[in-house]
């Protein structure tokens, strides 16, 4: 197997002025190229701190991060950041352009890309997020969900090797969310895009290959969606698992482990 | 407090750019003490509707009557201030508007603005912090030391401190973890049930609509195309598809199962609990 795309070792971080409690303590994990890793856990579990450290917005106080085999530090961070794109929760904090097109092109302009090539990239990225019709619109006047898709297009236009989504889908309506999840799924498979998604949305987590569960700055569980949903009873779960838990609680006939919705339908009516 | 919109038309203007008819001749009555969800595809005018109800956008045509107060084009400042006192509006990501150095000062800002004395404002702050499920030790903390869910609750407490009769919320749960989300929604349910507070909730999440709201309003391209009970809203999947709306998960699963088995389950299931009961009734589990 090739070198992991992201390798995190013994990573710790404590915010100044928030007491002695570490936001992240001694976290170790790795993500292979083309893998989709979801990180779940309650607010304050350390998920966003992890994202900030991965893109170099925060400096690790101890431990190390390797991106594509290379150590992330002050000398390498600018080069490594080109491989990474991050989309945050609130898109209003990340708009620059006066039109959707300009905004998506911003990152490419920074890389001094020729205009003709830039146009192709921008058009491609807007198509991926389903916003081709709004090229000329003013980003500040779009709805929350549309804004978020512009922000995602801006990152995809850069064709990063690693896409980090920090609660990036919360403003989307369920349909755009499902569409975007399947677009990313396809993209991950076709281009070996590595995805790390930090989320509360259990459907988003269920779309991943692997889930890390965080609590109080530590990783407390690591497994496939099936393993995680069957064992982490206190966390939310996709619908089929919630139904299974209710049936169990009522002492009714129920599957012995997590099933996807399709499996559950078959199981209920063989 | 009742809300009644008749023939409300609104445009939206930022700088020189104008979007005409974000709201297109809206007639809507929201009963006092009801819990209403406003749903619709992105860009349907949901946030604009909330702003009209709070007097932040004035109707181009028509009028909104809130209790005894009338909001129409050219309404005077005094009326608008009275409207904003009666109608609390919780924006998307309300915590981005927190600015004071302590939670208490932030919560007191609204009441002081509406004429409360410093002492009254502090009493109110001590009261509302409890209503959002935080204890009084939070009052002396810096809002910026709190977690996302706590900040959100402080921001909502700031609105409650103005003692509104009507509470409008635009996606109040976005970005919170599932526990934080149900805490906020359970608080809304409690205020609605115990204090008769009229609640209007804008959300994309049909599961929240199904579980918490009684009435649903569907807004499409600035027009109201549906206003009835939540259960009726989710009866006909074809119509929802036309409006580009989703089904709650339980209902979606129910329809999938009915298609697979060729057997109809009793009733329209809105939650997993209702679906489990229906499955028990037909003897499948």
HADDOCK unambig.tbl for C-alpha pairs under 7 A between the chains (distance, minus, plus):
assign (segid A and resid 18 and name CA) (segid B and resid 145 and name CA) 6.72 0.50 0.50
assign (segid A and resid 42 and name CA) (segid B and resid 177 and name CA) 5.65 0.50 0.50
assign (segid A and resid 43 and name CA) (segid B and resid 147 and name CA) 6.87 0.50 0.50
assign (segid A and resid 43 and name CA) (segid B and resid 148 and name CA) 6.80 0.50 0.50
assign (segid A and resid 43 and name CA) (segid B and resid 176 and name CA) 6.98 0.50 0.50
assign (segid A and resid 43 and name CA) (segid B and resid 177 and name CA) 5.87 0.50 0.50
assign (segid A and resid 44 and name CA) (segid B and resid 147 and name CA) 6.25 0.50 0.50
assign (segid A and resid 89 and name CA) (segid B and resid 175 and name CA) 6.94 0.50 0.50
assign (segid A and resid 143 and name CA) (segid B and resid 42 and name CA) 5.96 0.50 0.50
assign (segid A and resid 143 and name CA) (segid B and resid 43 and name CA) 5.46 0.50 0.50
assign (segid A and resid 145 and name CA) (segid B and resid 42 and name CA) 6.65 0.50 0.50
assign (segid A and resid 167 and name CA) (segid B and resid 175 and name CA) 6.68 0.50 0.50
assign (segid A and resid 170 and name CA) (segid B and resid 174 and name CA) 5.62 0.50 0.50
assign (segid A and resid 170 and name CA) (segid B and resid 175 and name CA) 5.82 0.50 0.50
assign (segid A and resid 171 and name CA) (segid B and resid 174 and name CA) 6.56 0.50 0.50
assign (segid A and resid 173 and name CA) (segid B and resid 204 and name CA) 5.22 0.50 0.50
assign (segid A and resid 174 and name CA) (segid B and resid 204 and name CA) 6.96 0.50 0.50
assign (segid A and resid 174 and name CA) (segid B and resid 246 and name CA) 6.96 0.50 0.50
assign (segid A and resid 200 and name CA) (segid B and resid 177 and name CA) 5.41 0.50 0.50
assign (segid A and resid 200 and name CA) (segid B and resid 178 and name CA) 6.61 0.50 0.50
assign (segid A and resid 236 and name CA) (segid B and resid 178 and name CA) 6.72 0.50 0.50
assign (segid A and resid 239 and name CA) (segid B and resid 249 and name CA) 6.64 0.50 0.50
assign (segid A and resid 243 and name CA) (segid B and resid 272 and name CA) 5.65 0.50 0.50
assign (segid A and resid 243 and name CA) (segid B and resid 276 and name CA) 6.82 0.50 0.50
assign (segid A and resid 247 and name CA) (segid B and resid 276 and name CA) 6.59 0.50 0.50
assign (segid A and resid 252 and name CA) (segid B and resid 285 and name CA) 5.66 0.50 0.50
assign (segid A and resid 253 and name CA) (segid B and resid 285 and name CA) 4.83 0.50 0.50
assign (segid A and resid 265 and name CA) (segid B and resid 257 and name CA) 5.75 0.50 0.50
assign (segid A and resid 268 and name CA) (segid B and resid 284 and name CA) 6.65 0.50 0.50
assign (segid A and resid 269 and name CA) (segid B and resid 261 and name CA) 6.17 0.50 0.50
